[in-house]
Amino acid sequence: MKIYRFIRDCYAPAPAKVNATLMGLAFMSLFISNKLIGFSSLATRHPSLPIEFWAMHAAIAAGGGFLVVLFGRRLSRVLHPIQ
């Protein structure tokens, strides 16, 4: 019976204010990331070398993945505390 209670607690709907805040953060992060991509495309003005542009994107994605690996457990404990 504990597993059913665990599943119920994990998938309980969040309050409307929390949902609205998270949706706002999701859209804001998309806006900021697209602005940064636009600025980064201005940094690589060599049309003959698109590898620099895509390598920069790969480096940014790898950096984000590294941060998730580095801070994942700490964030998991903060977001899902053991009761």
Order of alpha helices (4+ residues) and beta strands (2+ residues): alpha-alpha-alpha
